[in-house]
Amino acid sequence: MMKKKKWGKWLLIAFGSLLVLAAVAVIFANVYISKSKPVIEGEVAVGVLEERVTVVRDDIGVPHIQAQSDADLYRAQGYVQAQDRLFQMDLSRRQASGRLAEVIGEAAIDTDKHFRTFSLRRAGEASWEGYGDEAKQVLEWYAEGVNAYIEEAKEEGRLSYEFALLGYEPEPWTPVDSLAIGKFMAYDLGGHWNSLAVRHWALNEFPEDKARELFIRYPEEAPAILAANKKQPVVVAGAFDPSVIPPEFNGSNNWVVSGDKTESGLPLLADDPHLGLSTPSIWYQMHLESPEQNVSGVIFAGIPGIILGHNEQIAWGVTNVGPDVQDLYIETPNPDDPTQFRYEGQWEQAEVLEEPIKVKDGETVDFEVLVTRHGPIVSPVLYEEEESSAIFSMQWTALEPTLELQAVLNFNKAENWEQFETALEDFQAPAQNFVFASTDGTIAYKANGRIPIRKQGDGQLPVPGDSAEYGWDGYVPFDELPRSVNPESGFIATANNQVIDDSYPYHITDFWAQPYRYERIAEVLDENDKLTAEDMMALQMDQKNLYAAEFLEGMMAEVEKTTDEHEELFKMLREWDQVDSAGQAAPFVFHTWMRQLPDTLFEEQFPEDVYDMLSGKNHITDAMLRQAFEGDEGAWVREYGGTGKWLADSLDFALDDIEAEQGSDPQDWEWGEYHQLTFPHPVAGASPILEQFLNPDKVPVGGSNITVQAAAFNDDGDVDHGASWRFVADLADLSKAYHIVGPGLSGHVKSDFFHNQVDKWAQGEFHETRIEGDMEGAELTLIPE
């Protein structure tokens, strides 16, 4: 008995010691992490400044920077962004440049190979040469501000904790770093090369009738291209990593309403770009003021200026046009020299770029990139390396020198549509749908950017790389890009939908987004003539599901022809108001069913990695459903056993998933229990402890990928893609505008502005950001040394 007591005593002592050590570790970690928390009050000496600059962070964390010159304004912008987002900025430039393995290790080698091959850094370097002196100067001022913070943080031991976790310090910032990040955003919004590769694969694997149904529109008018794809098969299936593909609809909503349809008599503008949701946000909201400009909105961390927002005279926003700007070429290598490729009957030497990849705690990996006349050879980093008589190269608008930042800087100072449209000439990649409004009452739209004109084909398939008969023949002329100014309808809206009709003389793409977000926006704007800013905010949070309105009744009717076992479920679905609200069961059933349709039909007939590459799966099955409802089942549906069997089996699979998630009683099912908002931090996946500290608690939300309140979700139900920024401007009073940036503006875990907008994002609570009058909040004065 005494031994047991003694053993228990020592156990308690040992356990207590562990608790003390753990407490000390927690206190040390807390003190260490707090040391790098951004200083937002008082005075800080910043040697690169010429005069004092004030930075007021308002109650939501938005920095309002007031400077006496543009030089100090951009230096201060670089300094302030680095305070809040330096680690994010450093990871972004490293990812774009293919240099993650230097700090992460061998796990990042394949990612580095991918981005070295896509050549974003080299494209940024080439772009630098084309910038004017003024834009180059801005980039240099901005870099001075970032470097002033880096030097200060190193000297004072105040670099953020992420650098300590990975065991490195950031290098000095350069202007090309900013341009490389801009090129990465073009990659994120860039194109559909993966769809070309899958169609090429399908033509060589399936009978023609089945391959035909996987196209958005089958290119019957180009038999030579079809023949070339069948004659020279390129290895596609193998070891492709689908994580490098951007979400297929990095899209957005935007609209602008004329004063004829508003309560104030002046325009309203709304914009909500749909991108990945993460901690920290991809956007950084700021207000920049100098004697030369007064502009407010958002920018990517690592870039100067304001890319989307408003000044005292105008407001603007974008959605992704999504044009076909990435073409694959079927290249024939010389069997005696793999660095040469056939062109017009001759072997042509490719450029050979040595790209050694340094690896943390490992040996440098030798890597080379071959660049043909069309662009880099991409097959080695996309697919398994196998012997093949043909491989892919890629041509892409963003790999050329482009001048987006120059356009952004001119947007910021534009005062009317004429000046803004002139600035658009420099915004070349990625192509974006710009909407515009000004205090003079003008509303306007332009689908802007470089869109190639092809000698042959329409961008749906790879084309032969050995013939001058293929390739690009310039771009759609700037003056002939889709455009509208002050239309009779009184509004302009885009939601990645088709923006042209058959009369438009140039090919843009066949891969438009499903039309449901646009149709709902147009429906609301068309029905109202006294619209307010509050109405615009409410519309951005609209959860009406027009996808269900088109398909659900027909789907249930087909299933009822085969079975009567879903009577109660279908009664619930028919009583549904077709709003994707978080508390209802019906959205859960509908969306799970719709997502199952392509899996049921296609998944077993595709290699896993090729299936992951197949974009627009529901576009394809939507077309098949429409065709089937009209009495003409396609090859895939007939082979499966008919429409009813396809839909019934898909519903059974979907219900199995739902029941595994939320039990067998539909009365207990809730969309929001599955469909939950998350803002994952890039470091959080390394440890459950880091996940607990760095990721916010998940929040049940309504909406979906096809509602105006965009809330796309992955297979776990996590809402990880949606309105990365919400913005509404009333041109009757541009001294202010309304914003939401989830999860918050700071990248520092100890900041009050780290996750302070998570619930606001979920509930649609906008904050007002002013650009005139005295700013209230925590004030930091940056002073010259």
N, C-alpha and C positions, 0 to 999 in steps of 0.2 A: 504493500500500500504506500509506503514511504517512497519507494522507487518511482511509482507512478506519479506521485505528487511532484517529486523532483524533476522527472521528465517533463511534466506539464509546465513546471516553472521555467525550465530552460527553453521550452518551446515558446512560451509567452515572451521571454526575453528576446529570443531570436526573431520572433515575429515583430515584436516592438522595434527592434533594431532595424529590421527591413523597412518598417513604416517610416522610421526617422530618416533612413537613407533615401527612401522614395520621396519623402517630403522635402529633404534638402535638394534632391535632384529636380523636383518640380519647381522649388523656389529659384534655384539657379537658372533653370530653363526659362522661367518667367522673367527673371531679371535680365537674362541675356537677350531674349526676344524683345522685351520692352525697350532695350537700349537702342534698337534699330527702328523703333516706331517714328514715323515722320514728325518732325518739329513743325507745328502749325501756328505757333504764337511766339511773339517776341521779335528779336532781331537776329539775323544771320548774315555774316559777311560772305559775299559771293564775288570773288576777285574779278570775274570777267565783265561785271556790270560797269556801266558808265555813270548811271544815276540810280537813285533809290527806286525800288519797285515794291508795290504792296500786293499781297496775296491774301484775300479774304475767303475763307472756306465757310460757306453758308451752313444752315442746319442739316442739310442733306449730304454735305461734303463737297459740293461743287466749288472748285477754285476760281475765283474772280481775280484775274491778273490785270493790274493797271500799271502801265509803264509810260515813260516820257518819250520813247522812241520805239520803232519796230525792232531795232537791234536788241534792245533790252527786253522787249516783249518776248521775242522768240528764245532768247537766252533763258529768261525766267520760265517759259513754257517747258523747255528741256529740263531745267532744274526741278520743277514741280512734278512733272511726269516721273522723273527718276526717283523722287522721294517716295511716291506711291506705287510705282510699277517697274522698278529697275529689273527685278528678276524676270518678270514677264517679258520685258523688252529684250533682255539678253537671250532668253530661250527662243523668242521669235526670230531674232537675227540669226541665231545658230541653226534653227530648223530650216529657215529659208536658204542658208548658206551650206547646209549639209555638214554641220560641225557639232552635232549633239554628242557623238561618241566620245569626244574629247573630255566631256564632263560627266557623262552618264555611264559610259563603258560599252562593252561589246553588244549589249542589247539594242543599241541605237545604230549599229553599223548598216543594216539594211535600209533604215530610214535615211541615213546620210547618203547612201548610194543612190537612192531614189531622187533626192533633191539635188545632188551633184549632177545627175543625169538631166534633170529638168532645167538645170542651168539658171536658176532664178538669180543667184548672186551675179553671174556674168551678165545677165540681162540688165541688172541694176547698174553695173559698171558701165555698160554700153550706153545706157540711158543718160548717165551723168554728163557725158560729152555733149549731149544735145540740149541741156538746160541752159537757159539764159543766165546772164550774170546775176540778175536780181534773185532768181530762185536759188542759184548756187549759194549766194550769200546768206539767204535765209537758212538753208540746210547747215551751213557752217556755224551760224549763230546758235542754232538749236543744238548742234553737237557740242559747242562750247559750254552751254548750260548743263547738258547731261554730264559732261566730263568734270565740270566743277563739282557736281554732287558726288560723282564716283570718287574723286580725289578726297573730298571732305570725309566721306563715309569710310574710306580706307584708313585715313590718318587717325580718325577718332574711333576706329573699331566698331562702326555702326552699320556695316553692310547687313542686309536682311538675312534672317536665319536660313533661308533656302541655300544661300551660297555656302554657309557653314556645313549644312547637311551634305552637300555634294562636294565640298572640299576644294573650292576654287574661288578666284576673284575675277570680276568682270574686266575685260580689256577696255581701253578707251573707245569711245563712240566715234563713228565716222559718218559723213553724209551718205555714203553708199549703204551703210547699215539701214538707214531710213528707207532708201529706195528698194533694198532687198525685201524689207517687210511689205512695202507696197506691192511688189511682185508676188509675194506669198498670198496676199489678198486676191490678186488676180487669179492665182492658182485655185484658191478656195471657191471662186465664182466662175471658173474658167471654161468648162466645156464638157464634152461627152465622149472622150477618146475610148473609155471603157466600153461604151455601147457599140462603137465601131468594131472593137475586137470581138465582142460576143457575137455580133451578127456574122462576122467573118467565120468564126468557129461554127455557128449554126448552119451556114451554107454548106459546110464540109461534113457535117454530122447528121443532118436530118434530111428527109425528103423535102422537095421544094415547097409543097403545100404547107408543111409544118414550119419550115424556116420563114416563109412569107408572112405568117401570122405574128412573128416576133419583131417585125419591122413596124415603125409608126406608119410609114407609107412605103410600099414596096417599089424599088426603083426600076420599074419595067423599061423606062426610056433609056437605060444605060446598060445594054447587054454586054458591052466590052468590059465594064467594071465588074459585073457579076461573073463573067468568064474568068477574069484575072484572079478573083478571090477563090474560085474553085481550082484553078490551074496551079496556083502557088500557095498552098496552105502554110500558114505560119503557126508554130506551136503556141497555143494559148493556155490550155489547161496545164496545171502543174503545181506551182508554188506561189501563186499570187497572193499578196497581203491586202485584203480589201480595206484595211483601216486607213490606207493612204488615199482612198477615194473620198473627196469631200461629199457631204450630204447631197443627194441628187437634186433637191430643191432648196439650195441656199437661195432663197427667194426674197419675198417681202410683200407688203402692201403699201401703196401710197395713193393719195388722191388729193385733188385740189378743186375747190368749189368757188365759182364766181360770186361776186357781190349780189347778183340777181337772185341767188338762192340762200342768202344768209341774213340773219337778223340785223347785223351791223351795216350791211350794204357794201362791205369790202370782203375780199376773199378769205377763205380758210384753207389751211394746208395741213395734211397729216401724213406721217411716215413711220413705218415700223419694220426695219430690216430684220429678216429671219436668218439667223446664224446659230452656231453652236452656243449653248448656254454653259458658262463656266465661271469658276472663281480664279482670278478676277475676271470681270467682263472683258470681252474683246474691245469694247468702247471705253473711251475716257471722256467724260463730259467736262467742258471748260468754257469760261467766258474770257475773251481776250480783248483788251482795250488799250489803245494808244491814240495819239493825235491823228493817226492815219486810218484807223479802223476801230470798229466796235462790233464784234461778232461773237456768237454763242452757239454751241452745239456739241458735236462729238467728233473725235478723231481716234485713230488707232494709236495705242501706246507705242512710241518710238518714231512718230511722225509729227512735224510741225503743222500749224494751221488748224482749221476747222473744216472737215470734209462734208458734213451735213449739218444744217441748222439755219440760222437767220442772222441778219444784221439789222440796221435801223430802217432799211428800205425794202428788203426782199427776204424770202424764205424758200428753201428748196429741199428736196428729198429724192431718194432713189429706190428702185427695185431692180432686180437682175433681169436683163433681157434674155439671157441664156442662149445666145446664138451659137451656131456651129463655127467655132474658131480654132478647133483642134482637129487636124486631119492626120490620119495614119497613112504611111506609104509602104507598100510592099517592096522591100529592097532585096536585091539579089547580090550576095557577097561573092567575091572572087574566091574560089576554092583554094587557090594558091597564096592568097594574101587577104585575110579577113578584114583588113582596113580599106579595101577597095570595093566599090559597088558599081554595078552595071548601069550605064546611062547612055542612051542613044548609040548602042552597039559598042561602046568603049568602057574600059575599066577606069573609074574616076576615084581618085584618092580622097578619102575622108580626112577631116581634121582630127588629129589624135591629141586629146587633152589628158595630161597626167593629173590625177586627182587623188593623191595619197591621203588616206583617212587616219588621223591620229586617234588612238583608242586609250581611254583612261585605264591604267593598270594593265595594259596589253601592248602588243606590238603594232606598229603602223601597218595598215592594210593597203597594199598597192591596188589602185583602181584607175581605170581609164575610161574616158567617154569618147565615143566616135561621133562626129558631127558631119552629116551628109549635106548636100545642097538644100535638102528640105528641112533638116533639123537633126537633133540628136537621135541616135539609135537607142530605142527604149526597151526593146525585147529583153535584154539581159536582166534588167531590174524589175520587170513586170511578171515574167514567166520563168518557169524552170528552164535551166540551160540544157538544151538538147540539140543534137544535130538537126539542122533544118536547112532546106534549100532557100529559105526566105525569112527575113526578119522585118520588124516594124521600125520605121523612123517617125518622128512627129514634127509637124509644122504647127506653130501656135503664135497667135498675135502677140502675146505677152512676152515672148522670147526676143522680140524686136525692141529697139530703143523706143520708149514712150515717155510722155511728159505729164503724167497725172498730177504730180505735186504742183507743177506750174499752174495747171488749171485750178487746183484747190485754192492756191494763194490769190488767184484772180477772182474766184467766186466770192471770197471773203470781203473784197472791196467793191464788188459790182453793185450798181444802184438801180438797174433796170434790166429788162429782158434782153435788149440788144447787147449790153455788156456781158451778161451772163452767157448768152449763146456764143459770143465770140470766145469767151474763156473755154467753152466746151470743146473747141477744136483741139485743144491739147489733152483732153481726157480720152485716151485711146484704148486702154485695156484696164479692167474688163468693161465690156459694153453694158451700159446701165440705162434704165428708163428714168429720166429726170423729170420731175414735176416742179413747177415754179409758180410763185405768186409774188406780186409786188404791191406796194401801197398805192400805186397809180391805178390799181384795179385789174391789171393784166394777170391772166392765168395762162400757162403754157406747158407743153410736154415735148420731149425729144428722146427718141431711142438713140443713144449716142455711143460711139466707139467704133473701132475698126472691125468691119464685118467683111470677110473675104468674098471676092467674086471668083468662082471656080471655072477653069477651062472646060471641065467635064465633071459630072456628078453633082450631088447635093449634100455631101458630107455625111451620108448614112453608112458608107462602107469605106474601107481602105481602098486606095487607088494604086495603080502601078507606079513604082518609083523609077523605072528605067526608061521612061518616055517623056519627051517634052510636051506631049499632048495633054498631060495632066499637071495639076498644080494651080496656083493662084494667079489671077490676072488683075492685080490691084484690089482696091476696097470700094465698097459702096460710097459714092461721093458724099461728102459732108452735107451738102445742100439737098441731097435726096434721101437722107435718113428719115424714118417716120417722125412726123412733127405735127403738132396742133397748137394753135394760139387762139384763145377766146372762142371756143366752139359754141354753137347754138344751144347745145344740151345744157350748158352752164356748169359742167363738171368734167374732169378727166380723172380716170382711175386706172391703175394697173396692179396686177397681182400675179406677175409672171405668166399671164395669160397671152393668148395670141393677140398681137397688136397690129396685125396687118390683115388684109383680105386677099383674095385671088388676083386683084388688080395690081398689087404691088409688084414691080418688075424684078425685084431681087430676092434671092433666097436668104432667109435669116436662119430658120430652123424649123423642124417638124416636131421638136420635143418641147412643147409648151406645157406649163403646169395644168393640172386639172382645173376646170373653169369655175369651181364652186365659190372660192373666196371672191373673185371678181364679180360674179353674178350677185352675190349677197351685198357687196359694197354698192354696186350700181343700183340695185333694188332700193336700198335705203336712201341713197342720194337723190334718186329720181323722184321719190315719193314726197320729198320734203322741200319747202321753199323758205323756211325761216330757221335755217341751221345755225347752231352755235358751236363754240369750242367744246362745250360739255357734250354735245351730240357727237362730235368727232371722237372724243375720248370713249364714249359709250360704244361707238361702232368698232373701235379697235378691240373692245372686249366682247364683241358679239360672238355667240356660240351656236348660231343657227346652222344646221347641218343640211345643206342642199344636196349633198351626195346621197344621203338616205332618201331624200325626196325623189330622186331619180330612180334608184334601184331597189329599195327595200321591198316594196309591195310585189314587184315582179319576182323577186327571189323567193319570197314566201310562197307565192302562188305555184312556182315550179316545184318546190319541196312538197307542198300539199298534194301534188299529183302522185307522189311516191310514198308518202307516209302521213299518218294523222297523229303521230306521237308528240308533236310540238304544239298542240292546240293552245295550252295555257301560255306558253312562251310567246307564240305569235299574237295572242290577245294582248299581252303586255306591249309588244312591239307596235301593234296597230294603235294603241292608246297613247303612245309616246308622242310628245310635242315636237320631236325631232330637233331638240336643243341638246347639245353635248354638255349638260350640266353635271357637276361632280357627284351629286347625290343620287343620280338615277342609275338603274341597271341597264336600260336599253342601249345607251352609247357603248357600254362595255361589250354587249353582245354584238352589236352592229360592227364595230371596228375590228373586233377579234375575228369575226366571220369574214369580213372583207380582206383582212391581211392573210387569212388562210387560203383564199381562192388560188392565188398563183402557186403557193407551196403545194397544194393538192395536185395541181395540174402539171407542174414543171419540175419540182425539186428532185424527184428520183431519176429524171432523165438528163440532168446536168451534173458535171463534176462540181463539188462544193464551191471551189474558188471561182469557177465560171459563173455559177448561179449568183454568188455574191456580187459579181461584176455587173449583172444584168440590171440596168437602170429602168425605171418606169414599169415595174412589174404590174402594178395595178392599172396603168394606162393600157397595157396589153390585155389584161383580163376584162377591163371595162369594155373595150372594143369587142371582145368575144361575147360578153353578155348582151350588148346591144344587138349584135348580129343574131345571137340565139333567140332573143325575144322577138325578133322579126321573122323567125322561122327558118333561119339558115345557119345551122350549127357548123362551126369550122372543124378543121382536121383534128386539132387537139381535143376538142370537146367530144367529137364523135368517137375518137379512139378511146377516150376515158369511159364512155358508156352513156353519154348524153348529158344534157343540161341539168336535169333533175338529180341524177346520181352525183354529178360534180358538186352541185350546191348542197345536197343533203349530206354527203360525206364531209364536205368542208365545214358545215354547221356542226356535225358530230365532233370533229376534231377540235373545233373552236370551243364547244361546250366542255369537252374534256379539260382543256386548258383553264377555262374559267372555274370549273368545279375544283380543280386542283389548287387554284388560287384562293377561292372564296367560299367553297362548300357547295352543296348540292341544291340549296334552296334559293331560287331567284329573288325572293324577298330580301335576302341578305346581301345581294350583290350591289356594289356601288362603283361607278366609274372612277371616282376619286380615290378609292382605296387601292386601285391598281395604277391609275394615271396620276403620278406624283412628280411635282416640280423638284428638280435637283440642279445644283450648280457645282459640279465636281472640280476640285482643285487638281492640277497636274501632278502634284507631289503626293496627294492623299492616297493614291493606290498602292504606295510602297508599304503602308502599315495601317492596321485598324486604328491604332492610336492617332496617327496623323489624320486619318479619315474623320475621326471624331472631332478633332480640333479645327480642321480646315474646311470641311464641307458643312453647309448649313443643314438643319433638320429638313427632311422632305415635307412638302406641303401638298395636300390634295388639291387638284385644279381641274377645271372643266376645259372645254375647247378640244381641239384635235389638230391634225395636220391639214384638214380641209376647211376649217372654220376661220373666220376673220381673226378671232383670237387664236393665233397660231400657237400650237402646243404639240409638236410632233414628239413621238415617244419611241423608245427602243423595245426589244422583246421582253425586257423586265418591267415595262410600264413606266420607266423613268422618262420624264419630260426633259430632254436634253437639247432641244432645238426649238427655236421660236423667236419671238420678238426681242431681240437683243437690246433694242432701244425703242421706246415709244415716244413720239413727238407730235405735238399739235401747236400750230401757230395761228393766231388771229391777226390778220393784217390790219385790223382796225386799231391795234395797240401792240406794236412790236417792241415796246419797252420790256416785254416779258414773253415767255412761252412756257409750255408745259411738257414735262419729261418724266420718263421712268428708265433707269438703267439698273437692271438686276445683275448681280446681287448687291452691288454697292460700288463705290468709286475707288476705294483703297485696296491695294493688294496685300496690306499688312494685317495679320491676324489680330493684332491688339488694337487696331484702329476702330473708332466708333463707326466708321464708314465702310467696314469690311463686308458685312451682310445685312446692312440696315434697310435694304430695299427688296428683300426676298418676299415678305408678305405684301408689300406694296405692289410688286409685280403680279402676284397671284390675284390680288383684289382689284387691280386697276386704279390704285391711288397715285395720281400724278402729283409732282411737285412743281411749283412755280419758280422759274429762274429769271431774275431780272437782269437787264443790262444798263439800266439807268438809275440814278439816285444813289444814296449812300448804301453801301453793302453792309449787312450785319452778319457777324459770325466771328470765328477765330481769325485774328489778323496777324500775319507774318510780314515783317519788313525785311526785304533783301537789300543789303547796302553794299556799295563798292568798298573794297579794302583800301 
